[in-house]
Amino acid sequence: MVCKKCGAELADDSIYCMQCGARVDGKKKCLHCGRDIPEEAVFCSYCGARADGKTVCKGCGTAFEGSFCPRCGKKITAAAETYMMPHEKLKKAEQERQAAKSKAYNVMSVIKQSLLFAALCIMFVCSFFISFTMVYSERGAEQLTSSSGATSFYFLVDSFKDVKELLAQTGTYYREFEIANYLLAGSLCAIVASIIIVCAVYFAIGTVAFVRGMRGKKEFAMSKYVVTPAAAFLGLLILLKSFMSVEAGSGSAEVSFRLGTVSILNVAFVSVFLAGAAVLHIITHPKDAGKNIMNYVMNGLCAALVFISFLTLAGNMIKSVTIGSSVTESVNAGVSAPLLAIGILGAIGLTEAPEDIMYTIMNKSIAAFAVYLIIFVLLIIMMAVFARRITGAKKGGMLNMVFSCIAAALSLAYLILTLSVLDDAAAGSVGGSPICALVFSLLLLGTAIAACILTRDKKSENTAAE
C-alpha cells in the first residue's frame, strides 16, 4: 500500500501512515458520533449528520458552520443540538444547571444585602425615637400614667430642664444631691447620644458600601456595617433601661418603667432581618455551611446567651421587702446597679449628718457600678463578634473562650460586691441581675469550651484524613 499524501510504502493492513500520519484505509471518523464511515461519504450512516461537521439549513439547504445560515440568515439551533454527542449534551445540561444555580445564588445574595441594609435603616430611624413609659399597676390592672418623652431629643434637652425644676422644688439639699441628679441626666443623655452617633455613622458608611455593591453587581461584606451597630444599639438601649430600672410598690400597687414601643419593634425587626440574612448566607455558601456547621451552631448559641445576659443584667441588683402589720402595708422595692450608686449619693445630699456607713456603701456600690459597665461593654463586643461569625462563617473558638472567661470573672466580682453592699446595709436581698449574670456567663464559658474541643477534634480528623 502506498500513502496517497506522501507516497510512503506501507503494509496492506495499515490504517495510518507512519510517515505523515494520514489515514490510508479509506475511512474517516464522523465528527458528531465518532464512528468510522467511508471517506467519500457526505452524511454519516449512523447519526445522519454531515461528515464534514457542517449544518444543513432546512430553509434553503445550504451547508454551513455556525448558528446562522449565510444565505437566508435563519438561526439553526435545534439541528446542532440534535447532532450533539451524549457527553456534550450532559456537559451542556450541567452548564445550564450551574448557570441557573449561580443566578439564584446571586438573587439570594442581593436579598441578603437588602435585608442587612433595611436593618441598618431601621436602626438609624429608631435611634431618634427612644422613649420610656412609667406603668402603674394596681391589683393586676395596669394603667399608663406618664411617658418620658416621644423622641430621643427629650433626653438631650428636657432632662436637664427637669433636673433644674426638681432642684427648685426641693427644700434643703446639699451638693451631693445636685451632683446625683445631674449625673443621672448626663448619663442618660450620653447613652442616647452614643446610640444616635453610632447609628448615623454606620448608616452613612453602610449606604455608600451598599450603593457601590449594587452598582458593581457583586457580593460584598454588608454584615460588617450592620452587626456592630446592631450590637451597640441593643447593648446601649438595655444599658439605658438599667439607668431607669427601678421598682417601687406598696401593698398591691407597683410602679415601674418600661421601654417604648418603637424601641421594642426596632429590636424585633432588626433581629428578624439579621436572622434572615444569616440563613441566606448559609444557603448561598453550601460548602462553607457543610464545613462550618458546628461553628454556626456554637456561635449562634453564644449570641443567644449574650442576648439573655443583656436582658437580665439590666434587672435589679438589690431587692428589699418589708412587711407591716397587714398585707396592704407591705413595701417592696428593687434598684439596679447604676441607680443604687446614684441613689445613695443623692441620699447623702439630703442628709444633714450622714453616717460613715453610707459612704462605705456608696464606695462599694460605685465599684459594683464600674464592674457593671465593664460587663456591658464586654457583652457588646461579644455580641458583635458572635454575630459577625454567623454571617461571615469565621472561626475563633479560643477568642470566644477568652471573652467568656473574662465575663465569668467579672460576673463573680459583681455578685461579691453585691453581697458586700448587703452586709453593710443589713437589709434586702440579692436581685436577679448579679445571679443571672454569673449563671449565663458560666453557661457561655461552657459553650465556648465545648466549641474549642469540637473544633479541635474536627481539625484532628481532617489532618488524619489528609
Helices and strands as residue ranges (DSSP letters): E 27-29, E 36-38, E 55-56, E 63-64, H 78-82, H 86-126, E 132-138, E 141-147, H 153-153, I 154-158, H 159-169, H 175-216, G 222-225, H 227-242, E 246-250, E 253-259, H 261-284, H 286-291, H 293-313, E 318-322, G 327-329, E 331-335, H 337-348, H 356-392, H 397-425, E 429-430, H 432-465
